[in-house]
Amino acid sequence: MEESIYNLIPKEYVPPPKPKRYHSKYPYDTPPSYSTFGLSTTSKVLGNAAGQFEHFDGAHRSKSASAGFGKVKGTGKPQPSEYIKKKSGASKLPPVTFKANKTHLKPPVPKRDEAPIHGLKSDKNYITANAVDVILKGPKKIPEPENYLKKEQYGKVPRYLARINEQIEEEYKTLKQMRVEEEEEGSKSRYLLSPEEVQELKEGLKKKWEAVNKDYQSITHIGKPDTQGLKRKKENCEKQLAQIEKDLALLDKPYVFVDALS
């Protein structure tokens, strides 16, 4: 366009024509294909698997009554004969069987002709009266401390301690009786060895000591045993010799008792 002064004049706005409203060629109430919505009360597995436009596809409906977001369209219309009748929804209250207690109520509001008395004044000097009351008032009484010596249970053993002492005494008696019974059972199973039996035991221990000592002497010439077997054999021989010597020392006592239970 060429430049012109007429281009500065504002032109009137002409709105573009409005297009026609879009309408789908498919019905609005077509059930969605391969959907399971609303089939909980039917024997169908999938809805509208063939993509049909009709609601009926066989012996069953793809949407049952009241299976969506409300009732079926057209069933919620008001009925002229089903209107709310008088006192049909009001609940009946039980009869009043109590009497109101009016003793706690406030006094009634004064009437119009019961005007209060005005202009009452007092000549009392409250500052002086308070000062006189404080001066004439006696000292504050301090409560006497509690005397524990005058209590009923002072100096006496508490009951719970006496009960605990009784329980301890019973336990001591039970333990003492058990110990006596154990000693009696042990004395029955314990018997004194005769000198011949003691001598026989000594001879057997001496023979055993000689046999162990013979094995021990075969190892002592080795200064440092170089194998674990030799070290273990030497330690076992030393332990056995020490135990045999200890047993022989016990048999040297004047009386030797044997416990059959041990």
C-alpha positions, 0 to 999 in steps of 0.5 A: 500500500502506498502511504496516504493520509487517509490511512490514519483514520481508524477503521470500524472493526468488523468481527469475523463470522462465527463458525458453525457449532461442532456436532459429532457424527456419533451419538453422545450416549454411545458406551465407550469401547473396551470399557469396564465402567458400569459392568459390576452388576452385569455378566459382561466383561467389556463394554461395546467391544465392537464399537456399535452405536446402540445401547443394546448388543445382545441379551444384556445392557452395557449400562445397568440402572443407577450404575453411573453417577446417578439414576437413569435419565428420566427416572428422577422426575418429581411425581405430583402425587408424592408430595410432603404431607403435613406432619409426615416428617416431624418426630413426636417428642415425649411428654414433659414429666419434670418440673422446672427448678426456678430457685437458681434463676435470676431475679426478674427485671424491675417494672417501669414504676419500680424506679431505683433510689437515686442520690444515696451517698456515704460519708465513710472515709475508706482510706482511714477505715482501711488504715484502722483495720490494718492497725487493729488487725492481729498478727497472722497466726503461723501454723504450728509444725507437725510433731512427729513424736506424737504420732500413733505409729512413732517408734513402731515397726511398720506393718509391711516390714513385719510382713516381709520379715515373716516371709524371709523367715519362712524362706530361711526355714525352707532352705535350711530344711532342704540343706538338711535333707541334702546332707542326709541323702549324702550321708546315706550314699557316703561310706568309709574305705577299709585300709585294704581298699585304700592300699589297693588304690595306692598300688593302682595309682603308683602303677599308673604313675610309673606308666605315665612317667615312662612315657614322659621320660621318653619326651623330656630329653627333647629340648624343644618339641618340633611337632604339635603332637609331641607338645600335646603329649608332654602337656598331657603327661604332666597333667596326669602325673600332677593329678595322680600325685594329688590323689595319692596325697588324699589317700594318705589321710587316716580316713577316706570316704567315698561318695557314691553319687558323685 
